[in-house]
Amino acid sequence: MTVPGTFPTFAELLAREGNLAGTSWGLFPEPGRGTPSFITPAALLEARNSIRSGTVFGLDYPADAFDPGMSLKRSAPRHTIYSSHPAHRDDYLDGYYLQGSTQIDGLRHRRADDVGFYDGVPDHRITEGTPDLGIQEWAEHPIAGRGVLVDLDGFRNSVGEPIDHAGGEPLDLDLLQAAMESQSLTTRPGDILLLHTGWCEWFLALDPEEKQRLRESRKATGVAQSQEFVAWAWDSRFAVIAADTFAVECLPAVPDSPYRESAFNDHGMMHQQLLAKLGMLLGELWRLGPLARHMRCTGTWDAFISIKPLNITGGTGSPANATAVM
C-alpha cells in the first residue's frame, strides 16, 4: 500500500515484480473502486468551480439508440407497459444489455489474459450475485468530479482534415495532445477525460444498411493502441476516460499494438491493460456532441461531471447515467 495520495509512475509500475508488473494492484485503499480513487475530497470541492452558468447536459443516449449498433450480440431492449386496472400503469424491459448504449465499463468487464481479473480476484468470484469488482461500487458511492473535454472533432475540422469515421481512423496520442494544446487545456489528477470525436452522431445518421456494413467491417474510430497512451493516462491520474465512440479505442487494434501477445483474446486491444491491470474506468458511446458545441461557444472546456451506474450487484457494466453541469 502506498502513502495516501501518492502513486508510482507508470514506468515504476512496469518495474514491479511478477504479476504486479504494469498493474495498480494493491495501491488503492478500496481496490474495487479503481481509479476514481484519484478524486480526493479536495479535488471534488475544486470541481465546483467548473459550474459557471448552471447549464446542464445529459450525456446518455436512449437505451435503444444503437439498434443496430456495432456490437454483434447486444440488441435494443423491448419496452413493455402493462396495467393491472384502469388507474394503473407499470413497465419492464426485456433483453436489456447494460452496455448496449451509453455505458461505463466495470472492473469485471475484462480479465487480463496473462494475470487475471483486477487486483487478483479469482475467476470463480466473477459470477452473478457476487460483489467482487461489481458495478454497484460506483452506484453506492457515485463518481463525481471535474470533467475536461478534448474536442478532437473540432480540432481536425479546423485544420481541414475531418476524422475518417468510415475507415475507423486510429487517433494517436500526438493528436490528443495537439488538440489539448489548441484548447489551452490542462488536466489535474482525478479529472474525468472526455474525448469528443463526433463518431456517435455520424454513426446514428447512417441508414440501416450502412450501419450493418460498418458493423460487419469491424472498423470503428478510437484511440490508437500504444503503451505511450496507457502511460500518459495513468501518469495524468485520470479517474475515467470516456468517449463518444464504440470502444474508446479503435477497432481493429493497430497492427503494431504492444498488447497483441498479452491481450491475445482481445487481439491487441488496451481494455485489459486499462481495466484489468490499472483499474481505469472506460465510458463508451457517450453523448458529447451538445456539450462540445456549447463548450466551443463559451471557450470553456471543463464541467462538473456525475456518473451514477445502476445498483446491480456484480454488474460488469451499466448505463452511465452521466450528467455535465457547466
Secondary structure per residue as TSV (DSSP state, phi and psi in degrees):
chain	resnum	aa	ss	phi	psi
A	1	M	-	360.0	132.0
A	2	T	-	-84.4	166.0
A	3	V	-	-63.0	134.0
A	4	P	T	-50.1	131.8
A	5	G	T	87.7	-6.0
A	6	T	-	-117.9	140.7
A	7	F	-	-143.2	149.8
A	8	P	-	-66.2	157.4
A	9	T	-	-71.8	167.7
A	10	F	H	-63.3	-37.7
A	11	A	H	-60.2	-37.7
A	12	E	H	-71.0	-32.5
A	13	L	H	-63.6	-40.9
A	14	L	H	-62.8	-26.3
A	15	A	T	-85.0	-2.5
A	16	R	S	-66.3	160.4
A	17	E	-	-90.4	148.8
A	18	G	G	58.4	-137.2
A	19	N	G	-66.0	-13.9
A	20	L	G	-80.3	-11.5
A	21	A	T	-59.9	125.8
A	22	G	T	77.4	10.5
A	23	T	-	-117.0	164.3
A	24	S	-	-104.3	14.9
A	25	W	T	-57.2	132.3
A	26	G	T	83.0	0.1
A	27	L	-	-93.6	-25.8
A	28	F	S	-94.5	138.6
A	29	P	S	-62.5	-29.3
A	30	E	S	-119.7	90.6
A	31	P	G	-55.6	-38.6
A	32	G	G	-69.1	-8.7
A	33	R	G	-88.2	-27.3
A	34	G	-	65.0	-148.2
A	35	T	G	-68.2	-15.9
A	36	P	G	-58.8	-12.7
A	37	S	G	-61.7	-20.0
A	38	F	G	-67.8	-19.2
A	39	I	-	-83.4	97.8
A	40	T	-	-79.9	163.4
A	41	P	H	-54.6	-38.0
A	42	A	H	-65.7	-40.0
A	43	A	H	-66.5	-37.1
A	44	L	H	-65.7	-42.9
A	45	L	H	-64.7	-38.4
A	46	E	H	-64.4	-31.5
A	47	A	H	-63.1	-19.9
A	48	R	G	-59.6	-26.9
A	49	N	G	-69.8	-10.7
A	50	S	G	-81.4	-8.1
A	51	I	-	-92.6	111.5
A	52	R	S	-117.8	-38.8
A	53	S	S	-116.8	-10.6
A	54	G	-	79.5	17.8
A	55	T	-	-82.1	133.3
A	56	V	E	-118.8	137.7
A	57	F	E	-127.7	129.4
A	58	G	E	-82.7	134.2
A	59	L	-	-107.0	14.2
A	60	D	-	-107.8	137.8
A	61	Y	-	-81.0	160.2
A	62	P	-	-56.7	153.0
A	63	A	T	-60.0	-26.6
A	64	D	T	-107.1	18.3
A	65	A	S	-64.8	-38.5
A	66	F	S	-100.4	74.1
A	67	D	S	-140.7	93.9
A	68	P	S	-81.2	155.7
A	69	G	-	-115.9	-165.9
A	70	M	S	-76.9	-24.1
A	71	S	-	-69.0	137.9
A	72	L	S	-80.5	-13.5
A	73	K	S	-117.7	-35.7
A	74	R	-	-74.5	128.7
A	75	S	-	-120.3	169.9
A	76	A	-	-73.2	146.2
A	77	P	-	-72.3	153.5
A	78	R	E	-99.5	123.5
A	79	H	E	-97.3	125.8
A	80	T	E	-122.0	129.1
A	81	I	E	-109.1	133.0
A	82	Y	E	-135.9	166.5
A	83	S	-	-138.1	143.7
A	84	S	S	-92.4	-20.9
A	85	H	S	-161.8	168.4
A	86	P	T	-56.7	-24.7
A	87	A	T	-95.3	6.2
A	88	H	-	-121.3	141.7
A	89	R	-	-138.3	141.0
A	90	D	E	-144.9	168.6
A	91	D	E	-154.8	166.6
A	92	Y	E	-154.3	165.4
A	93	L	E	-116.2	138.2
A	94	D	E	-110.3	143.3
A	95	G	S	63.2	41.2
A	96	Y	-	-88.1	102.0
A	97	Y	-	-80.0	118.4
A	98	L	T	-67.1	-16.7
A	99	Q	T	-114.4	26.7
A	100	G	S	-81.3	-20.0
A	101	S	S	-134.4	-150.5
A	102	T	S	-51.7	127.2
A	103	Q	E	-146.7	166.1
A	104	I	E	-124.7	129.8
A	105	D	E	-78.8	133.2
A	106	G	-	-84.3	168.7
A	107	L	T	-73.0	-15.0
A	108	R	T	-94.7	8.4
A	109	H	S	-70.6	-28.4
A	110	R	-	-133.9	139.4
A	111	R	-	-108.1	134.3
A	112	A	B	-74.2	127.2
A	113	D	T	-56.7	-33.2
A	114	D	T	-93.0	-26.6
A	115	V	T	-130.5	-6.4
A	116	G	B	99.4	-162.1
A	117	F	S	-75.1	161.5
A	118	Y	G	-52.7	138.9
A	119	D	G	62.2	18.7
A	120	G	G	76.2	16.1
A	121	V	-	-60.7	126.3
A	122	P	-	-67.2	152.1
A	123	D	G	-55.7	-38.5
A	124	H	G	-68.7	-12.9
A	125	R	G	-85.2	-9.5
A	126	I	-	-96.8	84.4
A	127	T	S	-151.9	172.6
A	128	E	T	-60.5	134.2
A	129	G	T	90.1	-13.7
A	130	T	-	-88.5	143.8
A	131	P	-	-86.3	-17.2
A	132	D	T	-53.6	123.3
A	133	L	T	61.1	17.4
A	134	G	-	-75.8	159.2
A	135	I	T	-65.7	-18.5
A	136	Q	H	-62.1	-21.6
A	137	E	H	-55.6	-42.9
A	138	W	H	-88.8	-8.0
A	139	A	H	-83.0	-41.7
A	140	E	H	-72.6	-31.8
A	141	H	S	-131.3	82.2
A	142	P	-	-57.5	159.6
A	143	I	E	-93.0	128.2
A	144	A	E	-146.0	141.1
A	145	G	E	173.6	-166.0
A	146	R	E	-83.5	127.8
A	147	G	E	-105.3	140.8
A	148	V	E	-123.7	132.5
A	149	L	E	-105.9	126.3
A	150	V	E	-99.0	114.3
A	151	D	E	-90.2	75.6
A	152	L	H	-64.0	-38.4
A	153	D	H	-61.8	-48.8
A	154	G	H	-64.0	-39.6
A	155	F	H	-65.0	-47.5
A	156	R	H	-66.4	-37.4
A	157	N	H	-65.7	-34.5
A	158	S	H	-68.1	-23.9
A	159	V	T	-102.4	10.3
A	160	G	T	74.3	23.7
A	161	E	-	-131.6	74.4
A	162	P	-	-56.5	148.1
A	163	I	-	-63.9	136.0
A	164	D	-	-86.1	84.1
A	165	H	T	-69.9	-35.6
A	166	A	T	-60.8	-32.9
A	167	G	T	-91.7	0.4
A	168	G	T	63.2	51.5
A	169	E	-	-60.6	129.5
A	170	P	E	-73.8	134.5
A	171	L	E	-110.5	112.8
A	172	D	-	-87.6	170.6
A	173	L	H	-62.3	-34.8
A	174	D	H	-60.0	-39.3
A	175	L	H	-65.5	-45.1
A	176	L	H	-57.2	-45.5
A	177	Q	H	-71.3	-32.9
A	178	A	H	-66.8	-40.6
A	179	A	H	-63.9	-42.5
A	180	M	H	-62.6	-40.4
A	181	E	H	-64.2	-39.5
A	182	S	H	-65.8	-26.2
A	183	Q	T	-92.8	-0.3
A	184	S	T	53.0	42.1
A	185	L	-	-96.8	125.4
A	186	T	-	-117.8	151.4
A	187	T	-	-114.0	163.1
A	188	R	-	-129.9	156.2
A	189	P	T	-56.6	135.4
A	190	G	T	92.0	-0.8
A	191	D	-	-68.2	150.3
A	192	I	E	-98.5	113.6
A	193	L	E	-89.0	124.2
A	194	L	E	-112.0	122.7
A	195	L	E	-107.9	112.0
A	196	H	E	-100.9	114.2
A	197	T	-	-111.9	-17.9
A	198	G	S	86.1	1.2
A	199	W	H	-62.9	-46.5
A	200	C	H	-59.3	-47.6
A	201	E	H	-64.8	-37.6
A	202	W	H	-63.8	-46.9
A	203	F	H	-64.5	-44.6
A	204	L	H	-67.7	-20.1
A	205	A	T	-83.3	-9.7
A	206	L	S	-71.9	154.6
A	207	D	-	-79.6	163.0
A	208	P	H	-55.4	-36.4
A	209	E	H	-67.5	-40.2
A	210	E	H	-65.6	-40.4
A	211	K	H	-61.0	-41.7
A	212	Q	H	-65.4	-40.8
A	213	R	H	-63.6	-41.7
A	214	L	H	-65.5	-40.7
A	215	R	H	-59.1	-42.8
A	216	E	H	-70.8	-27.6
A	217	S	H	-73.3	-23.2
A	218	R	T	59.7	33.2
A	219	K	-	-110.5	129.3
A	220	A	B	-149.4	136.6
A	221	T	-	-57.7	144.8
A	222	G	E	174.7	-179.2
A	223	V	E	-67.4	134.2
A	224	A	-	-69.6	137.4
A	225	Q	-	-71.1	127.0
A	226	S	-	-162.5	151.6
A	227	Q	H	-69.6	-27.1
A	228	E	H	-63.8	-40.1
A	229	F	H	-66.1	-44.5
A	230	V	H	-60.8	-44.8
A	231	A	H	-62.5	-42.9
A	232	W	H	-62.8	-42.9
A	233	A	H	-62.9	-44.0
A	234	W	H	-68.7	-48.7
A	235	D	H	-66.3	-23.2
A	236	S	T	-79.4	-12.1
A	237	R	T	61.4	43.1
A	238	F	-	-69.6	136.4
A	239	A	S	-78.8	-37.3
A	240	V	E	-147.6	144.0
A	241	I	E	-117.8	118.4
A	242	A	E	-125.8	148.0
A	243	A	E	-145.2	160.4
A	244	D	S	-92.2	47.0
A	245	T	S	-130.4	170.4
A	246	F	S	-66.5	-40.3
A	247	A	S	-134.8	17.6
A	248	V	S	65.5	-55.8
A	249	E	B	-90.9	162.1
A	250	C	-	-73.5	155.5
A	251	L	B	-121.2	136.0
A	252	P	S	-72.3	173.3
A	253	A	-	-61.1	147.2
A	254	V	-	-61.8	149.3
A	255	P	T	-56.1	-32.7
A	256	D	T	-97.2	24.7
A	257	S	-	-55.6	131.3
A	258	P	T	-73.7	-3.2
A	259	Y	T	-108.5	16.7
A	260	R	T	-64.8	-33.4
A	261	E	T	-86.5	-46.8
A	262	S	T	-71.4	-29.8
A	263	A	T	-117.3	56.3
A	264	F	G	-66.7	-32.7
A	265	N	G	-68.7	-24.1
A	266	D	G	-101.5	12.0
A	267	H	T	54.5	36.7
A	268	G	T	91.9	8.8
A	269	M	-	-69.3	160.0
A	270	M	S	-89.7	-4.8
A	271	H	H	-52.9	-43.3
A	272	Q	I	-64.5	-41.6
A	273	Q	I	-65.4	-44.1
A	274	L	I	-75.4	-48.0
A	275	L	I	-81.7	-57.7
A	276	A	I	-76.8	-27.0
A	277	K	I	-101.1	-42.1
A	278	L	T	-98.8	-15.3
A	279	G	-	70.0	28.1
A	280	M	-	-95.0	122.6
A	281	L	E	-71.3	145.8
A	282	L	E	-123.9	133.9
A	283	G	E	-113.7	133.3
A	284	E	E	-126.1	151.7
A	285	L	S	60.6	34.8
A	286	W	-	-76.3	147.9
A	287	R	-	-89.6	89.8
A	288	L	-	-106.1	-9.6
A	289	G	H	-58.6	-54.4
A	290	P	H	-60.1	-38.8
A	291	L	H	-64.3	-44.5
A	292	A	H	-62.8	-41.3
A	293	R	H	-66.3	-38.1
A	294	H	H	-65.2	-41.6
A	295	M	H	-64.6	-37.2
A	296	R	H	-61.0	-40.4
A	297	C	H	-67.7	-36.6
A	298	T	H	-89.3	-18.1
A	299	G	T	69.9	19.4
A	300	T	-	-118.4	129.1
A	301	W	-	-114.9	14.9
A	302	D	E	-125.5	158.7
A	303	A	E	-155.9	158.7
A	304	F	E	-79.9	128.2
A	305	I	E	-119.5	136.3
A	306	S	E	-124.3	142.5
A	307	I	E	-131.7	121.6
A	308	K	-	-133.4	89.3
A	309	P	-	-64.2	168.1
A	310	L	-	-67.0	146.5
A	311	N	-	-88.0	79.3
A	312	I	-	-117.1	110.7
A	313	T	T	-58.8	122.7
A	314	G	T	79.2	12.0
A	315	G	-	-64.0	143.4
A	316	T	S	-86.8	-14.9
A	317	G	E	-171.4	177.3
A	318	S	E	-163.7	154.8
A	319	P	E	-51.5	141.1
A	320	A	-	-73.0	-31.4
A	321	N	-	48.4	52.9
A	322	A	E	-98.8	142.8
A	323	T	E	-134.8	139.6
A	324	A	E	-114.5	134.3
A	325	V	E	-123.3	124.2
A	326	M	-	-114.0	360.0
